[in-house]
Structures are given as structure tokens and as C-alpha cells.
Amino acid sequence: LAASGCDAANRLSFIDAHPLAALSTGSFSLSLTRRERVYLAGKYCKYSRVLPQTEFTIDGVDRYGSSVHAEIENSVRKVFGMDKSVFSSCGREDINVRMLGSGRPFILELVNAKVSNEDALKQCERLHNDSCDIVKISNVMYLTDAQRKVLTTDHSEFTKTYRAMLWISGKPLTEDELGTLDKENFMIVQQTPVRVLHRRTAAGRERNIKAMRCIATPKANVYALYVVSEAGLYIKELVHGDLGRTTPSIQSLL
């Protein structure tokens, strides 16, 4: 290359800022093309209880060997041929929790995808669902960058409904005790759970419980807890209290 180091660096900086650019001197010509990013949206269902949503790494070691993201990415790469992908979703389930029903919305950002047509969408969804049993995808579509920004904004105003099955040792709960769990519009404070402290900042977060009710089931000492809450609630910790890190909790109320 005949251009000086500084001159070449400046020109390459210009190229990096533009999807299509060319630089030339009397001695050489260089043309670089960078494809616009492709955004896919859809829903996924997860049927495994040993699969994290994204790579679960501790001390540089992937503890589970795969993830929802990885399973979807493997199939998408076969069709779109992208260099890499970035996964985001509307919330997440715990590793040992299945995602059933109509599925959880997700977005997959494809970096340097080789194709972006309607046939690729259909092929991608069909190929994945035919080859993967633990994660299924549906309603896969393209998003514009503007649509992606709307879907990835703060989800704190979302409302979620949970049902938890509880087993409580000792005597069955009385009607009065069940009544103490029948509440509306109350605040709890949750410290970052012990189980995720290795990957999340320790902090206290307020969560609004919009409605909560606990009812007995035909099985002895088994109860169904229904909770309507703003997004971000740690439902397991609401039940057992997490060594006093969630207050109040079902345990402390009883």
C-alpha cells in the first residue's frame, strides 16, 4: 500500500462510518461493502429445564453448553449466513423454568447477514422447528430499526401474571392465614437474589404487587398462589423470602 499510515487510517475511519465507501490513491484502490443489519422478531417456547436464555458463563466457563439464543442462532446462521447475532427478549425465564403457551417475544439482530428475503424467513422457521426439540420459534418476521427501538425500550410498565404452586409443611393453612395473602396494590423490596449475585449488581428494587391471592387445592398442604405484578418481579424470592432479602414475602406474611 502506497498511502501513509495516518492517511490510510483516516480513510478507513471514513469507510467504517459508511455502509458503502471506497478509497483510492495513485497506487491502490480499496472498496469495502458493509451490509445493513437485519432484525428478526418472533416468539420462542422453551421445553427444557436445564437451558438458560443466553450463555451462562462463570469464570470463563459455559456451565450449560447451550442456550435459547444459541439454539436459535445455529438455525438462523444456516439460512442467513451472518457473522454473529445479538439476542434480546421481553423478559426472561429462569434456567429451570419452561416457557410455554404462545411463547416469549424475542429480537435477533443479525450482523452482516448474506440474505434478507421472505423465503429466508419461512425457511429459517421451518428448519429450526424441524431440527430442535427443546426450543421452538413462531411468527418470525423482519423489523425495521425504528420498530426494534420501540420493542427494546423500558419494560417496567408491563404487567405480568404468575401462578406458583406452593407446598407448605405443618398444619394446613386456616382461612385467616389464607386471607393474609389476599392483597392488592402493595409494595415489596427485593435485593438482588443470592442465586444471581454472581452476574448482577447488588441492589434493592421496589416492585408493585397489583393483586395477590392464594387458594387451597384438593391436595393436602398444596396451594395455588396467583400474583399480578409489574415486570421484574422475582417470583421465587417473593415466596421463600431469599434469607430475608425480599420483604415482605409469603414466608414472612405467614
Beta strands, then each sheet from edge to edge (+ up, - down):
strand 1: 20-24
strand 2: 29-33
strand 3: 38-46
strand 4: 57-58
strand 5: 61-62
strand 6: 84-89
strand 7: 99-111
strand 8: 135-143
strand 9: 159-167
strand 10: 183-191
strand 11: 204-216
strand 12: 222-230
strand 13: 246-247
sheet 1: 1+ 2-
sheet 2: 6+ 7- 3+ 8-
sheet 3: 4+ 5-
sheet 4: 9+ 12- 11+ 10- 13+
end
